[in-house]
Amino acid sequence: MINVRFQPNRDIPFELAGVATGEFASPSLLALHGWLDNAASFLPLFDYWQNQQALALDFAGHGLSDHRAPGAWYYFTEYVADIVALLESENWHDIHLVGHSMGGFVAQVVAAVCPERISRLTLIEAFGLWVNPDSHFVDQLKKAITDRRNLAGKRAPVYSDKERLVRLRADKSNLNPELARFIVERNLMPVERGYTWTVDARVRLASPFRFTAEQATDMLKNIQCPVDLILGEQGTTEISQGLALWGACVPQLQVHRLPGGHHVHMEQPEQVAQIMSGVAEKSRSILGSTGPI
């Protein structure tokens, strides 16, 4: 694995970091991680991905990627814009786009807005969008404004015990500590008296708005490529609810359920790699695929 960096917009001094397999030229597979994770969450999976050149990115403000400029914020749509800008600036086409959790939500929107660049979509514990009823708009906006104001008085914490952070993340994400270590170590940097997070504190702020169910429907109907959805049997309940609500919007969707939780791609990397490579189409009974919904 090699560390790589990209500048999505040539006019803005801002870089995204990533991890690539082998001698990097251009990827056939682009992987996008979940909220507060980073590119290292795909390393167990990449050990089983021998088919193509692969790249896992750190989103802005995560892992080793740059933070956004002062006064900028981490709206969901800005993550989408970063990936679209990267695809355009590097002129990448025929991309197998893989996304876990937040990265999966981003990946769906990217596939919808630039379908000519995406050949296949693999979603891990992500489907549809997180939505709010219109009646919750003011409450959501008030919370976002309050969170932003409160952040101004906070200082970055410093931790003396990295192993404790690994254990805490393992407990929170229901992962074994060695898997949690992949994520924690890439999100930490040494400072005087210990360690602090590389993650921009603004990443944790509430979004000022959420999409509506109608907007999610419109987005999903614009995805043209084949789509695989991989769910952990002990994963996020709301994803299955989204599948029931919007599954018919994506008639090419194949659904696969594997033992594991929300980070099923880290817990079952070999089986996830088989699904991604198309092996699952030949062995659905082994991998637990339910086929088209």
Backbone hydrogen bonds, N-H to C=O, Kabsch-Sander energy under -0.5 kcal/mol:
donor,donor_aa,acceptor,acceptor_aa,energy
2,I,20,A,-2.4
4,V,18,G,-2.3
6,F,16,L,-2.5
10,R,8,P,-0.6
12,I,9,N,-1.9
14,F,12,I,-2.4
16,L,6,F,-2.7
18,G,4,V,-2.0
19,V,56,A,-2.7
20,A,2,I,-2.8
21,T,54,A,-2.2
24,F,22,G,-0.8
28,S,53,Q,-2.5
29,L,53,Q,-1.8
30,L,96,H,-2.3
31,A,55,L,-3.0
32,L,98,V,-2.7
33,H,57,L,-0.6
37,D,34,G,-2.0
41,S,38,N,-2.0
42,F,39,A,-2.0
43,L,40,A,-1.5
46,F,42,F,-2.5
47,D,43,L,-1.3
48,Y,45,L,-1.9
49,W,46,F,-1.0
50,Q,48,Y,-1.0
55,L,29,L,-2.3
56,A,19,V,-2.8
57,L,31,A,-2.2
58,D,17,A,-3.0
59,F,57,L,-0.6
61,G,66,D,-2.2
62,H,59,F,-2.1
65,S,62,H,-2.1
66,D,15,E,-2.4
72,A,69,A,-2.2
75,Y,73,W,-0.6
78,E,75,Y,-1.3
79,Y,75,Y,-1.1
79,Y,76,F,-0.6
80,V,76,F,-1.6
81,A,77,T,-2.4
82,D,78,E,-2.2
83,I,79,Y,-1.9
84,V,80,V,-2.5
85,A,81,A,-2.6
86,L,82,D,-2.1
87,L,83,I,-2.6
88,E,84,V,-2.2
89,S,85,A,-2.9
90,E,86,L,-2.4
91,N,87,L,-0.5
92,W,87,L,-2.1
95,I,117,R,-2.5
96,H,28,S,-3.3
97,L,95,I,-0.9
97,L,120,R,-2.7
98,V,30,L,-3.0
99,G,122,T,-2.4
100,H,32,L,-2.5
101,S,124,I,-2.5
103,G,100,H,-2.1
104,G,101,S,-1.0
105,F,101,S,-1.9
106,V,102,M,-2.5
107,A,103,G,-2.4
108,Q,104,G,-2.1
109,V,105,F,-1.6
110,V,106,V,-2.5
111,A,107,A,-2.7
112,A,108,Q,-1.7
113,V,109,V,-2.4
114,C,110,V,-2.3
117,R,114,C,-1.9
118,I,114,C,-0.5
118,I,115,P,-0.6
119,S,95,I,-2.1
119,S,117,R,-0.5
120,R,95,I,-1.3
121,L,226,P,-2.3
122,T,97,L,-2.7
123,L,121,L,-0.5
123,L,228,D,-3.4
124,I,99,G,-2.9
125,E,123,L,-0.6
125,E,230,I,-2.6
131,V,129,L,-0.6
132,N,211,F,-1.9
136,H,133,P,-2.2
137,F,134,D,-1.6
140,Q,136,H,-2.3
141,L,137,F,-2.3
142,K,138,V,-2.8
143,K,139,D,-2.1
144,A,140,Q,-2.0
145,I,141,L,-2.3
146,T,142,K,-2.4
147,D,143,K,-2.8
148,R,144,A,-2.1
149,R,145,I,-2.1
150,N,146,T,-2.5
151,L,147,D,-1.6
152,A,148,R,-0.7
152,A,149,R,-0.7
153,G,150,N,-1.0
154,K,151,L,-2.0
159,Y,195,Y,-3.2
162,K,160,S,-0.6
165,L,161,D,-1.2
166,V,162,K,-1.9
167,R,163,E,-2.3
168,L,164,R,-2.6
169,R,165,L,-2.4
170,A,166,V,-2.4
171,D,167,R,-2.4
172,K,168,L,-2.5
173,S,169,R,-2.4
174,N,170,A,-0.6
174,N,171,D,-0.6
175,L,170,A,-2.3
179,L,176,N,-1.1
180,A,176,N,-2.1
181,R,177,P,-2.0
182,F,178,E,-0.7
182,F,179,L,-0.7
183,I,179,L,-0.9
184,V,180,A,-2.5
185,E,181,R,-2.4
186,R,182,F,-1.0
187,N,183,I,-1.1
187,N,184,V,-0.7
188,L,185,E,-0.9
189,M,196,T,-2.4
191,V,194,G,-2.7
194,G,191,V,-2.2
195,Y,159,Y,-2.6
196,T,189,M,-2.3
198,T,187,N,-2.7
199,V,187,N,-0.7
200,D,61,G,-2.1
203,V,200,D,-2.0
204,R,201,A,-1.2
205,L,202,R,-1.3
211,F,130,W,-0.9
216,A,212,T,-1.9
217,T,213,A,-2.1
218,D,214,E,-2.1
219,M,215,Q,-2.3
220,L,216,A,-2.5
221,K,217,T,-2.1
222,N,218,D,-0.6
222,N,219,M,-1.3
223,I,220,L,-1.6
224,Q,222,N,-0.6
227,V,252,Q,-0.9
228,D,121,L,-2.6
229,L,254,Q,-3.0
230,I,123,L,-3.3
230,I,228,D,-0.5
231,L,229,L,-0.5
231,L,256,H,-3.1
233,E,258,L,-2.7
234,Q,260,G,-3.4
235,G,232,G,-2.3
239,I,236,T,-1.2
240,S,236,T,-0.8
240,S,237,T,-0.6
241,Q,237,T,-1.5
242,G,238,E,-2.3
243,L,239,I,-2.2
244,A,240,S,-2.1
245,L,241,Q,-1.8
246,W,242,G,-2.9
247,G,243,L,-2.2
249,C,246,W,-2.4
250,V,247,G,-1.8
253,L,250,V,-2.1
254,Q,227,V,-2.4
255,V,291,G,-1.7
256,H,229,L,-3.0
257,R,288,G,-1.4
258,L,231,L,-2.6
264,V,261,G,-1.0
266,M,263,H,-1.7
267,E,263,H,-1.6
268,Q,264,V,-3.0
272,V,268,Q,-2.3
273,A,269,P,-2.4
274,Q,270,E,-1.9
275,I,271,Q,-2.0
276,M,272,V,-2.5
277,S,273,A,-2.0
278,G,274,Q,-0.5
278,G,275,I,-1.1
279,V,274,Q,-1.6
280,A,274,Q,-1.3
281,E,278,G,-1.0
282,K,279,V,-1.7
283,S,279,V,-0.6
283,S,280,A,-0.7
286,I,283,S,-0.9
287,L,283,S,-1.9
288,G,284,R,-1.7
289,S,284,R,-1.3
290,T,255,V,-2.8
291,G,255,V,-1.0
293,I,253,L,-0.6
